Amino acid sequence: MKTQDLINLENEYGAHNYHPLDVVITRGEGVWVYDVEGNKYLDCLSAYSAVNQGHVHPRILQTLIEQAGRVTLTSRAFRNDQLPHLYRELAELTGYEMSLPMNSGAEAVETALKLARKWAYQVKGVPKYEAEILVCDGNFHGRTISIVTFSSEPLYKEAFGPFTPGFKSVPYGDAAAMQAAITPNTAAIMVEPIQGEGGVILPPEGYLAELRRMCDHHNILLIFDEIQTGLGRTGKIFAHRHESVRGDMTIIGKALSGGFYPVSAVLADKDIMGLFTPGEHGSTFGGNPLGAAVARTALKVLVEEGLIENSAKLGEYFIEQLTEIPSPHVKEVRGKGMLIGVELKKSAGGARRFCEALKQRGILCKETHETVIRFAPPLVIDRETLDWALPHIREVLNLP
């Protein structure tokens, strides 16, 4: 079937909850994807950073095939031989003593919220059901009812109330506002070190370190949502390490499986993670042997193939080159590593038309918040490929 046939089929039988670019991908390899007509595109979105290791990485693919031929799902009613190794390897790589695996990023966020509330009641002594969790305006932590409760994007929430109590949102990057929002019932602060879906928004330098000091002073947990920014995307294993701070919990997902399978996890030390007892929380698929095996190899690929270092090196080059593009439409270029946002002026007429023009030149990007073009290619990208893309980006950013 041709592109338009497949689009028509999707429009007729699928829910209309996305507005994708009209390209129908049938195959991927490394940084490249191919549509049903055989056209080749540079993927500059990486499935929202789930494909840091590149499309169909051969080592992860081989692990998937081998594990799928043995056993895929045992549930957590029984043990499997992959999950213990994943626990140990996550601890060695991240420095956290324990982890709790789930599937989607939203599930991992919900897990962290539940754990923070239990900690508040059992450790901090907050009166039962009065715990508060502080978040930031412009956040994106997922789409469950509880999570959209504290979204500041009306489209994500206005049709889905009533909402879950216990959350308070303050301006992102404003340490004074966060300090003013703290009460004796504050259990945790949850924050993205860089707001990806918010438009690749970086906080002021020192903001994360100030949050750490705040949490230490007030006996509050600091939770970093690194689902999109973690696992090498910004040039370090976690984006919060650019400020040399450590969260009490860190949430990971997306690239934890290299794009092969939904795998997420909450990382914490024993004094926090040990609060969960049997039966309090779980998931039929969470921690399954197929997902655990895939995650183990996905992590090895990041480290052993130098993808984190490549993100730091080529990300700096990419940002530098984008910044030097003379364009009447560009307001600002910002980012860290291979997570880059090009914010356009209001007079540019929105980012969508530029993404559509880039698609015509073989580069796939996606607009975020209408005025930002996000560039986040797989971390296996090389200098030669970037140098091929940059003239096309330059020309598109100078469209009338």
C-alpha beads as a LAMMPS data file, in Angstrom:
LAMMPS data file: protein, C-alpha beads

400 atoms
399 bonds

1 atom types
1 bond types

-500.0 500.0 xlo xhi
-500.0 500.0 ylo yhi
-500.0 500.0 zlo zhi

Masses

1 110.0

Atoms # bond

1 1 1 0.000 0.000 0.000
2 1 1 1.125 3.555 -0.693
3 1 1 1.490 6.366 1.822
4 1 1 -1.923 7.925 1.288
5 1 1 -3.671 4.544 1.391
6 1 1 -2.162 3.817 4.797
7 1 1 -2.950 7.306 6.073
8 1 1 -6.574 6.893 4.973
9 1 1 -6.744 3.510 6.723
10 1 1 -5.354 4.970 9.942
11 1 1 -7.700 7.947 9.826
12 1 1 -10.707 5.677 9.383
13 1 1 -9.974 3.075 12.051
14 1 1 -7.579 4.729 14.505
15 1 1 -8.206 7.238 17.285
16 1 1 -7.322 10.767 16.226
17 1 1 -5.179 11.608 19.239
18 1 1 -1.998 12.423 17.288
19 1 1 -1.107 14.828 14.496
20 1 1 1.891 13.142 12.868
21 1 1 3.794 14.264 9.821
22 1 1 2.509 12.443 6.764
23 1 1 5.365 9.987 6.376
24 1 1 4.742 6.241 6.768
25 1 1 7.895 4.520 8.016
26 1 1 8.442 0.866 7.226
27 1 1 12.116 0.292 8.123
28 1 1 14.915 1.816 10.181
29 1 1 18.661 1.370 10.523
30 1 1 20.933 3.485 12.714
31 1 1 20.018 7.134 12.249
32 1 1 18.025 6.467 9.062
33 1 1 14.415 5.467 8.436
34 1 1 12.692 4.563 5.170
35 1 1 9.102 5.097 4.099
36 1 1 6.848 2.727 2.145
37 1 1 7.896 4.373 -1.136
38 1 1 11.572 3.766 -0.346
39 1 1 12.480 7.367 0.528
40 1 1 15.278 7.763 3.090
41 1 1 15.151 10.166 6.048
42 1 1 17.464 11.218 8.853
43 1 1 15.548 10.666 12.090
44 1 1 16.043 13.764 14.247
45 1 1 13.492 12.792 16.889
46 1 1 14.648 9.290 17.941
47 1 1 11.117 8.405 19.027
48 1 1 11.310 11.146 21.667
49 1 1 14.771 9.844 22.716
50 1 1 13.740 6.195 23.009
51 1 1 16.106 5.247 20.179
52 1 1 19.353 6.703 21.537
53 1 1 21.170 3.565 20.361
54 1 1 19.868 3.937 16.800
55 1 1 17.144 2.019 15.013
56 1 1 17.317 -1.778 15.159
57 1 1 20.717 -1.882 16.831
58 1 1 22.117 -5.329 15.913
59 1 1 23.298 -6.222 19.437
60 1 1 19.939 -5.392 21.011
61 1 1 18.105 -7.155 18.181
62 1 1 20.125 -10.321 18.760
63 1 1 19.347 -10.231 22.475
64 1 1 15.649 -9.783 21.719
65 1 1 15.621 -12.758 19.353
66 1 1 17.563 -15.040 21.680
67 1 1 15.492 -14.188 24.764
68 1 1 12.206 -14.418 22.859
69 1 1 13.166 -17.956 21.929
70 1 1 13.605 -18.906 25.595
71 1 1 10.928 -17.192 27.684
72 1 1 9.256 -13.780 27.424
73 1 1 6.956 -13.431 30.428
74 1 1 6.819 -15.088 33.811
75 1 1 4.998 -12.336 35.731
76 1 1 6.423 -11.384 39.092
77 1 1 4.646 -14.356 40.674
78 1 1 7.868 -16.211 39.841
79 1 1 11.484 -15.174 39.434
80 1 1 13.402 -15.061 36.155
81 1 1 17.112 -15.255 35.375
82 1 1 17.433 -11.839 33.644
83 1 1 15.999 -9.415 36.175
84 1 1 18.626 -9.940 38.932
85 1 1 21.393 -9.098 36.447
86 1 1 19.530 -5.958 35.344
87 1 1 19.198 -4.868 38.990
88 1 1 22.941 -5.257 39.567
89 1 1 23.962 -3.614 36.299
90 1 1 21.670 -0.618 36.906
91 1 1 23.172 -0.213 40.370
92 1 1 26.719 -0.358 39.023
93 1 1 26.009 2.104 36.224
94 1 1 23.893 4.645 38.096
95 1 1 25.068 4.423 41.712
96 1 1 21.590 3.745 43.084
97 1 1 21.294 0.725 45.349
98 1 1 17.923 -0.544 44.111
99 1 1 15.522 -0.256 41.196
100 1 1 11.913 -1.089 40.438
101 1 1 11.180 -1.916 36.787
102 1 1 7.941 -1.000 35.047
103 1 1 6.942 -0.621 31.394
104 1 1 5.984 2.888 30.306
105 1 1 7.461 6.115 31.584
106 1 1 4.106 7.159 33.011
107 1 1 3.984 3.955 35.069
108 1 1 7.408 4.732 36.481
109 1 1 6.317 8.273 37.376
110 1 1 3.250 6.906 39.164
111 1 1 5.534 4.471 40.994
112 1 1 7.778 7.291 42.186
113 1 1 4.788 9.344 43.340
114 1 1 3.406 6.442 45.358
115 1 1 6.788 5.781 46.911
116 1 1 7.232 9.470 47.803
117 1 1 3.858 9.533 49.512
118 1 1 4.574 6.397 51.519
119 1 1 7.946 7.852 52.553
120 1 1 6.185 11.042 53.678
121 1 1 3.822 9.120 55.952
122 1 1 6.172 6.491 57.318
123 1 1 9.458 8.389 57.513
124 1 1 8.822 12.129 57.545
125 1 1 5.646 11.912 59.595
126 1 1 3.291 13.859 57.350
127 1 1 -0.340 13.346 58.457
128 1 1 -1.959 10.578 56.420
129 1 1 -3.251 11.658 53.009
130 1 1 -1.988 15.220 53.418
131 1 1 1.303 14.824 51.525
132 1 1 2.044 17.384 48.825
133 1 1 4.330 16.995 45.842
134 1 1 5.749 20.057 44.105
135 1 1 6.223 20.135 40.332
136 1 1 7.003 22.782 37.715
137 1 1 4.924 24.652 35.172
138 1 1 5.548 23.389 31.651
139 1 1 6.222 19.858 32.889
140 1 1 5.508 16.686 30.982
141 1 1 5.559 13.542 33.110
142 1 1 2.963 11.447 31.269
143 1 1 -0.770 11.233 30.612
144 1 1 -2.484 9.358 33.437
145 1 1 -5.263 11.129 35.335
146 1 1 -2.985 11.864 38.294
147 1 1 -0.160 13.114 36.086
148 1 1 -2.284 15.399 33.910
149 1 1 -3.649 16.807 37.176
150 1 1 -0.456 18.825 37.556
151 1 1 0.095 19.635 33.881
152 1 1 -0.062 23.307 32.948
153 1 1 -1.080 22.503 29.358
154 1 1 -4.892 22.889 29.094
155 1 1 -5.116 20.487 26.145
156 1 1 -3.704 17.653 28.244
157 1 1 -6.184 18.023 31.084
158 1 1 -9.233 20.228 30.603
159 1 1 -11.501 17.418 29.334
160 1 1 -10.458 14.826 31.910
161 1 1 -11.320 16.019 35.409
162 1 1 -11.974 15.616 38.292
163 1 1 -8.342 15.548 39.255
164 1 1 -6.119 14.059 41.934
165 1 1 -5.324 16.290 44.932
166 1 1 -1.918 16.689 46.514
167 1 1 0.087 18.513 43.838
168 1 1 1.266 22.089 43.485
169 1 1 2.992 23.588 40.442
170 1 1 5.407 26.533 40.433
171 1 1 7.345 28.298 37.650
172 1 1 10.200 26.219 36.236
173 1 1 13.664 27.490 37.061
174 1 1 12.429 29.788 39.830
175 1 1 14.103 28.589 43.030
176 1 1 12.476 31.323 45.124
177 1 1 9.003 30.235 43.985
178 1 1 9.818 26.639 44.865
179 1 1 11.053 27.659 48.287
180 1 1 7.878 29.658 48.921
181 1 1 5.701 26.656 47.989
182 1 1 7.247 24.327 50.581
183 1 1 5.128 23.450 53.613
184 1 1 5.581 20.942 56.459
185 1 1 3.511 18.513 54.361
186 1 1 5.780 18.695 51.302
187 1 1 6.938 15.164 50.517
188 1 1 8.881 15.674 47.306
189 1 1 9.903 17.934 44.470
190 1 1 9.696 16.273 41.052
191 1 1 11.449 18.000 38.172
192 1 1 12.807 17.418 34.687
193 1 1 16.452 18.561 34.532
194 1 1 15.598 19.844 31.053
195 1 1 11.997 20.174 29.943
196 1 1 11.897 18.256 26.661
197 1 1 8.210 18.350 25.754
198 1 1 8.041 21.831 27.211
199 1 1 10.259 23.047 24.363
200 1 1 13.797 22.029 25.388
201 1 1 13.799 24.467 28.287
202 1 1 16.992 24.597 30.349
203 1 1 16.806 25.909 33.909
204 1 1 19.198 28.618 35.131
205 1 1 22.649 27.318 36.029
206 1 1 22.698 26.181 39.641
207 1 1 18.934 25.617 39.829
208 1 1 19.149 21.864 40.354
209 1 1 21.837 22.271 42.987
210 1 1 19.637 24.805 44.772
211 1 1 16.745 22.317 44.734
212 1 1 19.059 19.742 46.291
213 1 1 20.001 22.138 49.096
214 1 1 16.338 22.992 49.612
215 1 1 15.332 19.352 49.887
216 1 1 18.152 18.566 52.305
217 1 1 17.196 21.504 54.512
218 1 1 13.469 20.712 54.629
219 1 1 13.692 16.893 54.615
220 1 1 12.084 16.548 51.184
221 1 1 12.743 13.965 48.484
222 1 1 14.176 15.220 45.182
223 1 1 12.888 13.234 42.200
224 1 1 14.457 13.669 38.765
225 1 1 12.379 12.619 35.775
226 1 1 15.088 11.525 33.325
227 1 1 12.827 9.508 31.042
228 1 1 13.691 11.656 28.031
229 1 1 16.868 13.400 29.199
230 1 1 18.610 10.394 30.735
231 1 1 20.801 7.593 29.409
232 1 1 23.189 9.760 27.418
233 1 1 20.830 12.116 25.616
234 1 1 22.443 15.279 27.036
235 1 1 26.039 14.053 27.031
236 1 1 26.006 12.500 30.499
237 1 1 24.319 9.395 31.848
238 1 1 21.802 11.731 33.541
239 1 1 21.165 15.387 32.753
240 1 1 21.202 16.338 36.449
241 1 1 24.846 15.305 36.611
242 1 1 25.755 18.432 34.667
243 1 1 25.308 20.118 38.059
244 1 1 26.914 17.254 40.005
245 1 1 23.790 16.659 42.076
246 1 1 22.013 13.432 42.972
247 1 1 18.305 12.822 43.275
248 1 1 16.734 10.696 45.965
249 1 1 14.909 9.017 43.101
250 1 1 15.593 9.046 39.375
251 1 1 13.027 7.868 36.828
252 1 1 14.225 6.337 33.564
253 1 1 12.546 4.801 30.513
254 1 1 12.562 5.267 26.737
255 1 1 16.214 4.512 25.803
256 1 1 16.404 1.904 28.568
257 1 1 15.293 -0.556 25.874
258 1 1 16.808 1.113 22.818
259 1 1 13.349 1.406 21.306
260 1 1 12.711 -2.348 21.107
261 1 1 10.309 -2.789 23.992
262 1 1 8.674 -0.666 26.728
263 1 1 10.959 -0.725 29.777
264 1 1 11.118 1.883 32.556
265 1 1 12.396 1.962 36.101
266 1 1 12.576 3.968 39.301
267 1 1 16.017 4.154 40.896
268 1 1 16.548 4.819 44.615
269 1 1 18.585 3.681 47.606
270 1 1 17.458 0.993 50.043
271 1 1 16.184 3.395 52.691
272 1 1 13.564 4.633 50.204
273 1 1 12.921 1.733 47.831
274 1 1 12.816 -0.665 50.768
275 1 1 9.562 0.915 51.915
276 1 1 7.561 -1.050 49.353
277 1 1 6.297 -4.351 50.696
278 1 1 4.860 -7.355 48.797
279 1 1 1.483 -6.639 47.223
280 1 1 1.608 -2.836 47.520
281 1 1 2.680 -2.175 43.963
282 1 1 3.374 -4.181 40.841
283 1 1 2.913 -4.885 37.164
284 1 1 2.243 -8.089 35.227
285 1 1 4.788 -7.181 32.549
286 1 1 7.164 -5.078 34.652
287 1 1 10.538 -6.782 35.048
288 1 1 9.727 -9.519 32.538
289 1 1 12.708 -11.494 31.203
290 1 1 12.394 -10.203 27.637
291 1 1 12.365 -6.567 28.762
292 1 1 15.139 -7.141 31.287
293 1 1 17.403 -8.833 28.742
294 1 1 16.806 -6.077 26.183
295 1 1 17.494 -3.370 28.780
296 1 1 20.750 -5.038 29.826
297 1 1 22.091 -4.962 26.274
298 1 1 20.736 -1.452 25.616
299 1 1 22.739 -0.177 28.587
300 1 1 25.872 -2.020 27.465
301 1 1 25.596 -0.466 24.003
302 1 1 25.415 3.052 25.460
303 1 1 28.539 2.540 27.525
304 1 1 30.677 0.216 25.419
305 1 1 30.109 2.046 22.135
306 1 1 30.814 5.490 23.604
307 1 1 27.412 6.927 22.767
308 1 1 27.286 9.190 25.824
309 1 1 30.623 10.757 24.900
310 1 1 29.516 11.046 21.264
311 1 1 26.407 12.908 22.384
312 1 1 28.505 15.402 24.343
313 1 1 31.025 15.976 21.556
314 1 1 28.745 16.133 18.529
315 1 1 25.966 17.819 20.475
316 1 1 28.265 20.729 21.200
317 1 1 29.189 20.899 17.515
318 1 1 25.539 20.674 16.379
319 1 1 24.427 23.446 18.751
320 1 1 27.329 25.640 17.652
321 1 1 26.495 25.168 13.960
322 1 1 22.771 25.782 14.469
323 1 1 23.503 28.931 16.467
324 1 1 25.575 30.325 13.586
325 1 1 22.788 29.936 11.021
326 1 1 21.619 33.425 9.987
327 1 1 17.826 33.297 9.902
328 1 1 15.132 35.959 10.310
329 1 1 12.913 33.350 11.960
330 1 1 15.117 32.036 14.790
331 1 1 14.677 33.494 18.243
332 1 1 17.015 31.157 20.148
333 1 1 18.932 27.872 19.925
334 1 1 19.268 25.995 23.201
335 1 1 20.106 22.529 24.371
336 1 1 22.615 20.163 25.875
337 1 1 24.196 17.197 24.154
338 1 1 21.874 15.856 21.489
339 1 1 18.715 17.440 22.904
340 1 1 18.349 20.720 21.026
341 1 1 15.495 23.144 20.522
342 1 1 15.339 25.884 17.893
343 1 1 12.740 28.380 19.045
344 1 1 11.177 30.446 16.293
345 1 1 9.801 33.945 16.497
346 1 1 6.031 34.326 16.461
347 1 1 6.330 35.971 13.059
348 1 1 7.743 32.718 11.612
349 1 1 4.290 31.217 11.279
350 1 1 4.799 28.205 13.530
351 1 1 7.296 25.368 13.539
352 1 1 5.088 22.863 11.703
353 1 1 5.746 24.268 8.246
354 1 1 9.489 24.097 8.818
355 1 1 9.240 20.466 9.940
356 1 1 7.238 19.663 6.815
357 1 1 9.854 21.393 4.672
358 1 1 12.645 19.458 6.381
359 1 1 10.748 16.227 5.667
360 1 1 10.816 17.070 1.975
361 1 1 14.603 17.297 2.256
362 1 1 14.962 13.975 4.038
363 1 1 15.095 15.146 7.659
364 1 1 12.402 14.197 10.174
365 1 1 11.758 16.562 13.091
366 1 1 8.652 17.360 15.089
367 1 1 7.434 20.668 16.411
368 1 1 6.783 21.105 20.102
369 1 1 4.588 23.843 21.578
370 1 1 4.037 25.213 18.068
371 1 1 7.148 27.418 17.971
372 1 1 10.027 25.017 18.685
373 1 1 11.760 22.580 16.340
374 1 1 13.391 19.788 18.324
375 1 1 16.567 18.126 17.042
376 1 1 17.364 14.879 18.857
377 1 1 18.946 12.323 16.518
378 1 1 20.119 8.903 17.698
379 1 1 23.412 9.087 19.560
380 1 1 25.099 6.879 16.956
381 1 1 25.126 9.835 14.550
382 1 1 28.479 10.932 13.116
383 1 1 29.986 14.254 12.045
384 1 1 29.603 13.444 8.348
385 1 1 25.848 12.976 8.701
386 1 1 25.458 16.207 10.646
387 1 1 27.450 18.041 7.976
388 1 1 25.078 16.613 5.344
389 1 1 22.021 17.817 7.289
390 1 1 23.174 21.305 8.243
391 1 1 22.932 22.941 4.770
392 1 1 19.368 21.623 4.429
393 1 1 18.463 22.958 7.877
394 1 1 20.055 26.291 6.995
395 1 1 18.001 26.613 3.818
396 1 1 14.743 25.628 5.513
397 1 1 15.279 28.113 8.348
398 1 1 15.556 30.815 5.690
399 1 1 12.324 30.029 3.924
400 1 1 10.120 33.065 3.306

Bonds

1 1 1 2
2 1 2 3
3 1 3 4
4 1 4 5
5 1 5 6
6 1 6 7
7 1 7 8
8 1 8 9
9 1 9 10
10 1 10 11
11 1 11 12
12 1 12 13
13 1 13 14
14 1 14 15
15 1 15 16
16 1 16 17
17 1 17 18
18 1 18 19
19 1 19 20
20 1 20 21
21 1 21 22
22 1 22 23
23 1 23 24
24 1 24 25
25 1 25 26
26 1 26 27
27 1 27 28
28 1 28 29
29 1 29 30
30 1 30 31
31 1 31 32
32 1 32 33
33 1 33 34
34 1 34 35
35 1 35 36
36 1 36 37
37 1 37 38
38 1 38 39
39 1 39 40
40 1 40 41
41 1 41 42
42 1 42 43
43 1 43 44
44 1 44 45
45 1 45 46
46 1 46 47
47 1 47 48
48 1 48 49
49 1 49 50
50 1 50 51
51 1 51 52
52 1 52 53
53 1 53 54
54 1 54 55
55 1 55 56
56 1 56 57
57 1 57 58
58 1 58 59
59 1 59 60
60 1 60 61
61 1 61 62
62 1 62 63
63 1 63 64
64 1 64 65
65 1 65 66
66 1 66 67
67 1 67 68
68 1 68 69
69 1 69 70
70 1 70 71
71 1 71 72
72 1 72 73
73 1 73 74
74 1 74 75
75 1 75 76
76 1 76 77
77 1 77 78
78 1 78 79
79 1 79 80
80 1 80 81
81 1 81 82
82 1 82 83
83 1 83 84
84 1 84 85
85 1 85 86
86 1 86 87
87 1 87 88
88 1 88 89
89 1 89 90
90 1 90 91
91 1 91 92
92 1 92 93
93 1 93 94
94 1 94 95
95 1 95 96
96 1 96 97
97 1 97 98
98 1 98 99
99 1 99 100
100 1 100 101
101 1 101 102
102 1 102 103
103 1 103 104
104 1 104 105
105 1 105 106
106 1 106 107
107 1 107 108
108 1 108 109
109 1 109 110
110 1 110 111
111 1 111 112
112 1 112 113
113 1 113 114
114 1 114 115
115 1 115 116
116 1 116 117
117 1 117 118
118 1 118 119
119 1 119 120
120 1 120 121
121 1 121 122
122 1 122 123
123 1 123 124
124 1 124 125
125 1 125 126
126 1 126 127
127 1 127 128
128 1 128 129
129 1 129 130
130 1 130 131
131 1 131 132
132 1 132 133
133 1 133 134
134 1 134 135
135 1 135 136
136 1 136 137
137 1 137 138
138 1 138 139
139 1 139 140
140 1 140 141
141 1 141 142
142 1 142 143
143 1 143 144
144 1 144 145
145 1 145 146
146 1 146 147
147 1 147 148
148 1 148 149
149 1 149 150
150 1 150 151
151 1 151 152
152 1 152 153
153 1 153 154
154 1 154 155
155 1 155 156
156 1 156 157
157 1 157 158
158 1 158 159
159 1 159 160
160 1 160 161
161 1 161 162
162 1 162 163
163 1 163 164
164 1 164 165
165 1 165 166
166 1 166 167
167 1 167 168
168 1 168 169
169 1 169 170
170 1 170 171
171 1 171 172
172 1 172 173
173 1 173 174
174 1 174 175
175 1 175 176
176 1 176 177
177 1 177 178
178 1 178 179
179 1 179 180
180 1 180 181
181 1 181 182
182 1 182 183
183 1 183 184
184 1 184 185
185 1 185 186
186 1 186 187
187 1 187 188
188 1 188 189
189 1 189 190
190 1 190 191
191 1 191 192
192 1 192 193
193 1 193 194
194 1 194 195
195 1 195 196
196 1 196 197
197 1 197 198
198 1 198 199
199 1 199 200
200 1 200 201
201 1 201 202
202 1 202 203
203 1 203 204
204 1 204 205
205 1 205 206
206 1 206 207
207 1 207 208
208 1 208 209
209 1 209 210
210 1 210 211
211 1 211 212
212 1 212 213
213 1 213 214
214 1 214 215
215 1 215 216
216 1 216 217
217 1 217 218
218 1 218 219
219 1 219 220
220 1 220 221
221 1 221 222
222 1 222 223
223 1 223 224
224 1 224 225
225 1 225 226
226 1 226 227
227 1 227 228
228 1 228 229
229 1 229 230
230 1 230 231
231 1 231 232
232 1 232 233
233 1 233 234
234 1 234 235
235 1 235 236
236 1 236 237
237 1 237 238
238 1 238 239
239 1 239 240
240 1 240 241
241 1 241 242
242 1 242 243
243 1 243 244
244 1 244 245
245 1 245 246
246 1 246 247
247 1 247 248
248 1 248 249
249 1 249 250
250 1 250 251
251 1 251 252
252 1 252 253
253 1 253 254
254 1 254 255
255 1 255 256
256 1 256 257
257 1 257 258
258 1 258 259
259 1 259 260
260 1 260 261
261 1 261 262
262 1 262 263
263 1 263 264
264 1 264 265
265 1 265 266
266 1 266 267
267 1 267 268
268 1 268 269
269 1 269 270
270 1 270 271
271 1 271 272
272 1 272 273
273 1 273 274
274 1 274 275
275 1 275 276
276 1 276 277
277 1 277 278
278 1 278 279
279 1 279 280
280 1 280 281
281 1 281 282
282 1 282 283
283 1 283 284
284 1 284 285
285 1 285 286
286 1 286 287
287 1 287 288
288 1 288 289
289 1 289 290
290 1 290 291
291 1 291 292
292 1 292 293
293 1 293 294
294 1 294 295
295 1 295 296
296 1 296 297
297 1 297 298
298 1 298 299
299 1 299 300
300 1 300 301
301 1 301 302
302 1 302 303
303 1 303 304
304 1 304 305
305 1 305 306
306 1 306 307
307 1 307 308
308 1 308 309
309 1 309 310
310 1 310 311
311 1 311 312
312 1 312 313
313 1 313 314
314 1 314 315
315 1 315 316
316 1 316 317
317 1 317 318
318 1 318 319
319 1 319 320
320 1 320 321
321 1 321 322
322 1 322 323
323 1 323 324
324 1 324 325
325 1 325 326
326 1 326 327
327 1 327 328
328 1 328 329
329 1 329 330
330 1 330 331
331 1 331 332
332 1 332 333
333 1 333 334
334 1 334 335
335 1 335 336
336 1 336 337
337 1 337 338
338 1 338 339
339 1 339 340
340 1 340 341
341 1 341 342
342 1 342 343
343 1 343 344
344 1 344 345
345 1 345 346
346 1 346 347
347 1 347 348
348 1 348 349
349 1 349 350
350 1 350 351
351 1 351 352
352 1 352 353
353 1 353 354
354 1 354 355
355 1 355 356
356 1 356 357
357 1 357 358
358 1 358 359
359 1 359 360
360 1 360 361
361 1 361 362
362 1 362 363
363 1 363 364
364 1 364 365
365 1 365 366
366 1 366 367
367 1 367 368
368 1 368 369
369 1 369 370
370 1 370 371
371 1 371 372
372 1 372 373
373 1 373 374
374 1 374 375
375 1 375 376
376 1 376 377
377 1 377 378
378 1 378 379
379 1 379 380
380 1 380 381
381 1 381 382
382 1 382 383
383 1 383 384
384 1 384 385
385 1 385 386
386 1 386 387
387 1 387 388
388 1 388 389
389 1 389 390
390 1 390 391
391 1 391 392
392 1 392 393
393 1 393 394
394 1 394 395
395 1 395 396
396 1 396 397
397 1 397 398
398 1 398 399
399 1 399 400
